[in-house]
């Protein structure tokens, strides 16, 4: 127990120093999170400044900050909104976590750490910090689709972390990887979540509405915070993180429909304890340990930033998010935090890792906490740069891929999750599980089997081992081919659901888009299966055979994809000619006008399947982009929509260049997802529509490729 004087002293020191550093960073126009971390370094035990706060007291208080931050985040995401990004976030989180765990194992081997230490390092760098991201997003006013995606990924990562901790505990204690125990752990987690949500939906929204009717802000605040801490405590009692419980509490309160009022009341309390949390992170920074393990810290910091950028961007893009959203999400998630401390502490308590792992984790967390606000700030320009550097065929593909995924989501459920698709998914999982079992089983028993063969037959042990490994490789080939074949069949099924083939005997103009979509889905499905397989089997392999096989297969399919993307680019250019003709016909109609322009391309959609839903927009005198070139507007970089054609009086422009200057009266043909097209219309006309444009305004001067 901490005495009242000790608690008061810690709070006074922390908040007073944090106030000074926050004012300083505000003056310097830097994120206040960095000021809090600097305050933690000042009041921490490792810097010779006579202002030391009790670390145990500050850590206890900081836990309240984590809970309240997660509760506030949950208030923004009702369960319906969370479920809407569930599949996208789940796939992205699985891909990202698998890549990061594998990278952790590789780094561990490079530094001479044990396999178990590599596993713990991989697990602790796999999970991003919800607390840090939430605070950075609030400071920079990040909203919209990207925020929803990032929060969804964070929640799934927390669930994956729970499973990883259970698995690592079993391995460290000698129980091993037991499928029954792992299934039981997963089942308990799912049962807890379902039970909490079911009971919570029945009680919490009704209770909140009844309390709010009293019109007493104090009562509403006390009730909200009480629910927050009660659900967090419930989650902790079941062995799960308080952060997960607090987030679910916020989501359940949001179901009352009064989340804005509750958020306004909780915000001052949340901000105070959140400040203490970030100060506590700064207090963990030990300059001496950083100097001692600087190489490992530097490498892991780069792995966290680059690995998460790649993994999240890949997963987010494959699930239908545009280049901009995917890159921004990847840069936003490039850090580790509170869950990493828990995993590192677990390794120490189980004596599965050396004592150096925990300070290394703290240092990497502190550094990535410092870089997170900066990475979020530059994510927009970086995404624009990536989009600008893509080859023309890839720019076309990126724009259209989002429309295909949109059509796939809108397709009837019997086509996307029918009996045939479900059967293929079951076979895919079975092949993957058998492949993992074969690799792990061979690795664990090869030496014993070789000794047995030598004793029975007299064949040299090394030769016997090589023969056994060769036989295992031959046995693995059918499973690898099975994964490839099933991925191909699933790709064909899903591509035909998104872009149905014509059955009336007429020319099928969706062949080129469907071919590219099939290859893309095949690559995505293979990555979704192979990356976790490589991650699970890597600790049992002495070489990089698994990653090399995956890279070889992806490379071969990449060649096919590039050919398809090139053909698709030509297909789109030909389609642009049809759109130009439609716009020209509209310009000669007897009743031209904005309303007619808006529907000028309605009949084109049936003629050009696979090109999304082309839409047109007229630039009026009030348009903020009149007089600017397409490069200056950077339409595709900011919204994801592309300008296919421009009708200017009697003149028609097909696939205009980046230097084309927009004029009042131009009618632009736009291509992209519904959300991208609506955002583009808003940016071009300066009038807000149902889907707002991204947060970042268009840059005043740029040389990016055109939309």
ABEGO torsion letter per residue (X at the ends): XBBAAAAAAAAAAAAAAAAAAAAAAAAAGBBAAAAAAAAAAAABAABBBABBBBAAAAAAAAAAAAAAAAAAAAAABBAAAAAAAAAAAAAAAAAAAAAAAAAAAAAAAAAGBBAAAAAAAAAAAABBBAAAAAAAAAAAGBBEAAAAAAAAAAAAAAAAAAAAAAAAAAAAAGAEBBAAAAAAAAAAAAAAAAAAAAAAAAAAAAAAAAAAAAGBAAAAAAAAAAAAAAAAAAAAAAGBBAAAAAAAAAAAAAAAGAAAAAAAAAAAAAAAAAAAAAAAAAAABBAAAAAAAAAAAAAAAAAAAAAAAAAAAAAAAAAGBBAAAAAAAAAAABBBBAAAAAAAAAAAAAGABBAAAAAAAAAAAAAAAAAAAAAAAAAAAAAAAAAAABBAAAAAAAAAAAAAAAAAAABBAAAAABAAAAAAAAAAAAAAAAAAAAAAAAAAAAAAAAAAAAAAAGBBAAAAAAAAAAAAAAAAAAAAAAAAAAAAAAAAAAAAAABBBBAAGBBBAAAAAAAAAAAAAAAAAAAAAAAAAAAAAAAABABAAAAAAAAAAAAAAAAAAAAAAAAAAAAAAAAAAAAAAAAAAAAABABBEAAAAAAAAAAAAAABBGAEBBBBBBBBAABAABGBBAAAAGAAAAAGBBBABBBBEABBBBGBBAABBBBBGBBBBBBEBAAAAAAAAAAAAGBBBABBBBABBBBABBABBBX
